[in-house]
């Protein structure tokens, strides 16, 4: 199924007073974008990168994993434990970008929710993302189940989840900005994963098309950057 179909985000119950109008506007915007592959189509041999500016490690790191994900995407859920294991094993950053697909009923709202948890702590936001992926089979395509799951996740962590999670639409805007960034890079499917480097003797970024080779690619990236200074923090004006 093409990503950019004429289907709008379906009306649904979301967590609290979710930004339904914002989601509808987001859908209208992506309908005008070029066609892309859904998560269940075979990924291409490699993404044609148009803008590589986002394919670099965070400041202070030589090597990182960069991913664009959809929280309702089954293949993203399958990849998630491996990426978490790799980040923990190699002690490298795992940069997670949002790319919610328009035909998934609750993926956009889940991304907004994750960013709300990020405001409490980045670890809590990532724990929520991981928990959503783990629970994906039970949630199905039901926004109400995702809503109930989110409320329980917050309660289990001693946090009161607000009735209106994003009153000013700032979190939704961040999700849309990530999506737009993915479009500029050339994202055509989820998950799309790269091993990226700074001051490398090899390729500055390599797409992980075959996930069984993820650790091998990270080993090579570390070898290629050995002795290089980590990426510098840009001074704020």
RODO-719509 format. One line per field, with one value per residue (C-alpha): residue number from 1; x negated, y, z negated. Coordinates in nm, 4 decimals, m for minus. Last residue first. Example, Ala and Ser with C-alpha at 12.3 -4.5 7.8 and 13.67 -1.06 7.14 Angstrom:
2
rovo <- 2:1
X <- m1.3670:m1.2300
Y <- m0.1060:m0.4500
Z <- m0.7140:m0.7800
***
This chain:
237
rovo <- 237:236:235:234:233:232:231:230:229:228:227:226:225:224:223:222:221:220:219:218:217:216:215:214:213:212:211:210:209:208:207:206:205:204:203:202:201:200:199:198:197:196:195:194:193:192:191:190:189:188:187:186:185:184:183:182:181:180:179:178:177:176:175:174:173:172:171:170:169:168:167:166:165:164:163:162:161:160:159:158:157:156:155:154:153:152:151:150:149:148:147:146:145:144:143:142:141:140:139:138:137:136:135:134:133:132:131:130:129:128:127:126:125:124:123:122:121:120:119:118:117:116:115:114:113:112:111:110:109:108:107:106:105:104:103:102:101:100:99:98:97:96:95:94:93:92:91:90:89:88:87:86:85:84:83:82:81:80:79:78:77:76:75:74:73:72:71:70:69:68:67:66:65:64:63:62:61:60:59:58:57:56:55:54:53:52:51:50:49:48:47:46:45:44:43:42:41:40:39:38:37:36:35:34:33:32:31:30:29:28:27:26:25:24:23:22:21:20:19:18:17:16:15:14:13:12:11:10:9:8:7:6:5:4:3:2:1
X <- m2.5239:m2.5439:m2.8702:m2.8323:m2.9400:m3.2267:m3.2024:m3.4443:m3.8177:m3.9445:m4.1826:m3.9550:m3.6903:m3.7174:m3.7484:m3.4346:m3.2474:m3.3648:m3.2463:m2.9153:m2.8704:m2.9444:m2.6976:m2.4242:m2.4941:m2.1883:m1.9900:m2.0375:m1.9607:m2.1511:m2.2301:m2.5909:m2.6979:m3.0251:m3.1835:m3.5363:m3.8253:m3.5642:m3.5680:m3.2148:m3.0172:m2.6680:m2.5179:m2.1872:m1.8350:m1.5121:m1.2250:m1.0091:m1.0040:m1.0767:m1.3046:m1.4812:m1.6751:m1.4346:m1.1383:m1.2901:m1.3341:m0.9674:m0.8696:m1.0915:m0.9329:m0.5877:m0.6724:m0.8076:m0.4922:m0.2811:m0.4816:m0.4259:m0.0514:0.0314:0.2471:0.0314:0.1251:0.4738:0.6173:0.2728:0.0935:0.0397:m0.3003:m0.3994:m0.5688:m0.2920:m0.0400:m0.2108:m0.2218:0.1419:0.2533:0.0499:0.2001:0.5512:0.4820:0.3214:0.6246:0.8561:0.6560:0.7323:0.5088:0.3692:0.2886:0.2113:m0.0358:m0.1997:m0.2711:m0.6498:m0.6612:m0.4598:m0.6877:m0.9998:m0.8534:m0.7510:m1.0992:m1.2403:m1.0276:m1.1142:m1.4839:m1.4552:m1.3076:m0.9867:m0.9756:m1.0531:m0.7228:m0.5465:m0.7559:m0.6377:m0.2752:m0.3206:m0.4697:m0.1765:0.0611:m0.1012:m0.1013:0.2662:0.4650:0.1822:0.2714:0.0746:m0.2592:m0.4314:m0.8005:m0.9472:m1.3240:m1.5215:m1.8907:m2.0607:m2.3799:m2.6714:m2.7600:m2.8582:m2.6525:m2.3758:m2.3205:m2.3378:m2.0890:m1.8424:m1.8759:m1.8156:m1.5142:m1.3569:m1.3932:m1.0852:m0.8763:m0.9911:m0.8851:m0.5380:m0.4944:m0.2642:m0.5418:m0.6687:m1.0469:m1.3310:m1.6621:m2.0119:m2.2676:m2.5777:m2.9563:m3.2118:m3.0160:m3.0577:m2.7994:m2.5323:m2.6360:m2.5773:m2.3092:m2.0923:m2.2813:m2.2648:m2.0053:m1.8975:m1.9873:m1.8657:m1.7751:m1.9228:m1.8365:m1.4718:m1.2688:m1.0223:m0.6710:m0.5314:m0.6508:m0.4774:m0.6842:m0.6850:m0.4986:m0.6054:m0.4433:m0.1018:0.0779:m0.1796:m0.0383:0.3227:0.2183:0.0441:0.3508:0.5640:0.3201:0.3323:0.7114:0.7085:0.4689:0.5463:0.7916:0.6937:0.5307:0.6938:1.0388:1.0426:1.1312:0.9270:0.6103:0.6931:0.6958:0.5985:0.2845:m0.0664:m0.2262:m0.1501:0.0000
Y <- 3.2381:2.8739:2.6991:2.3869:2.0827:1.9053:1.5612:1.3198:1.3417:1.0651:0.7992:0.5136:0.6426:0.3684:0.0950:0.2176:0.2274:m0.1241:m0.2623:m0.0796:m0.2346:m0.5826:m0.5280:m0.4329:m0.7154:m0.9242:m0.6049:m0.6260:m0.2827:m0.1008:0.2193:0.3356:0.6867:0.8805:0.6092:0.5172:0.7056:0.8552:1.2042:1.1580:0.8404:0.7153:0.3662:0.4056:0.2719:0.3137:0.1485:0.2304:0.3022:0.5727:0.8156:1.0564:1.2843:1.5687:1.3403:1.2317:1.5939:1.6556:1.3645:1.4966:1.8403:1.6824:1.5118:1.8393:2.0239:1.7630:1.8330:2.2073:2.1804:2.4363:2.2079:1.8963:1.6276:1.7528:1.5221:1.5035:1.1794:1.1718:1.0174:0.7481:0.5251:0.2643:0.5474:0.6775:0.3318:0.2759:0.5961:0.5069:0.1579:0.3019:0.5405:0.2697:0.0503:0.3360:0.3982:0.0407:m0.0766:m0.3756:m0.2887:m0.6451:m0.7063:m0.3630:m0.4200:m0.4586:m0.1677:0.0497:m0.0464:0.0468:0.3859:0.4411:0.3471:0.5940:0.8728:0.7731:0.7754:1.1195:1.2471:1.4275:1.6242:1.2994:1.1628:1.4360:1.3411:0.9841:1.1020:1.2946:0.9849:0.7791:1.0352:0.9976:0.6174:0.5898:0.5055:0.3892:0.4878:0.8134:0.6630:0.8163:0.8999:0.9985:1.0100:0.7995:0.8755:0.5791:0.7025:0.4610:0.2478:m0.0444:m0.3122:m0.0794:0.0835:m0.2569:m0.4167:m0.1289:m0.1569:m0.5320:m0.4935:m0.2314:m0.4108:m0.6312:m0.3385:m0.1301:m0.4211:m0.4118:m0.0353:0.1270:0.3327:0.4515:0.4829:0.6811:0.5597:0.6934:0.4704:0.6502:0.6670:0.9359:1.0986:1.4305:1.6158:1.3818:1.1488:1.2304:1.1551:1.4637:1.6694:1.3903:1.5614:1.3674:1.0159:0.7453:0.4771:0.1359:m0.1969:m0.1039:m0.2275:m0.5109:m0.3777:m0.4069:m0.0685:0.1212:0.2373:0.5955:0.8161:1.1781:1.4351:1.5941:1.3511:1.4278:1.7750:1.6643:1.4089:1.6726:1.8957:1.6072:1.5409:1.9051:1.9010:1.5913:1.7456:1.5080:1.6032:1.3150:1.0138:0.9670:0.8467:0.8258:0.9894:0.8194:0.9948:1.0826:0.8191:0.9598:0.7544:0.8725:0.5615:0.3398:0.0000
Z <- m2.0163:m2.1088:m2.0352:m1.8249:m2.0227:m1.8548:m1.6973:m1.8588:m1.7822:m1.5564:m1.6893:m1.5906:m1.3498:m1.0868:m1.3497:m1.5259:m1.1957:m1.1084:m1.4420:m1.3944:m1.0507:m1.1859:m1.4700:m1.2236:m0.9762:m1.0698:m1.0121:m0.6355:m0.4891:m0.7632:m0.5758:m0.5973:m0.6949:m0.6821:m0.4632:m0.5673:m0.7286:m0.9577:m1.1015:m1.2407:m1.1888:m1.1115:m1.1263:m0.9506:m0.9975:m0.8028:m0.9857:m0.8156:m0.4442:m0.1868:m0.3736:m0.1356:m0.3713:m0.2983:m0.3641:m0.6941:m0.7957:m0.7147:m0.9407:m1.2193:m1.1815:m1.1935:m1.5219:m1.6618:m1.5544:m1.7330:m2.0479:m2.0184:m1.9569:m2.2258:m2.4411:m2.3876:m2.6420:m2.7123:m2.9789:m3.1359:m3.2299:m3.6049:m3.6680:m3.9170:m3.6609:m3.6658:m3.6294:m3.3162:m3.1595:m3.2580:m3.0852:m2.7792:m2.7592:m2.7853:m2.4986:m2.2852:m2.3488:m2.2504:m1.9326:m1.8170:m1.5319:m1.7203:m2.0811:m2.1892:m1.9060:m1.9673:m2.3357:m2.2954:m2.0508:m2.2887:m2.5783:m2.3803:m2.2923:m2.6534:m2.7774:m2.5243:m2.6667:m3.0235:m2.9388:m2.7833:m3.1074:m3.2036:m2.8770:m2.6930:m2.8300:m2.6315:m2.3294:m2.3589:m2.3711:m2.0462:m1.8826:m2.0116:m1.8607:m1.5194:m1.5375:m1.6345:m1.3210:m1.0904:m0.7328:m0.7440:m0.8392:m1.1405:m1.0707:m1.4067:m1.4603:m1.7082:m1.7616:m1.9249:m2.0873:m2.1354:m2.4352:m2.2094:m2.3821:m2.5008:m2.1600:m1.9906:m2.2300:m2.1865:m1.8106:m1.8248:m2.0539:m1.8210:m1.4891:m1.5324:m1.6572:m1.3602:m1.1376:m1.2913:m1.2313:m1.4885:m1.6482:m1.3100:m1.2990:m1.1431:m1.2853:m1.3454:m1.5179:m1.6388:m1.6007:m1.6888:m1.9709:m2.1546:m1.9484:m1.8174:m1.5362:m1.1696:m0.9147:m0.9656:m0.7044:m0.4455:m0.2227:0.0870:m0.0221:0.2142:m0.0354:0.0278:0.1847:0.1430:m0.1516:m0.0914:m0.1562:m0.5086:m0.6345:m0.3596:m0.0670:0.0491:0.2959:0.3320:0.1014:0.1551:m0.0739:m0.3406:m0.3961:m0.4214:m0.6801:m0.8912:m0.8696:m0.9951:m1.2785:m1.3823:m1.3757:m1.5952:m1.8485:m2.1352:m2.4077:m2.6297:m2.4706:m2.1369:m2.0282:m1.6537:m1.3310:m1.0635:m0.9498:m0.5900:m0.3171:0.0225:0.0143:m0.0665:m0.2062:0.0893:0.0000
***
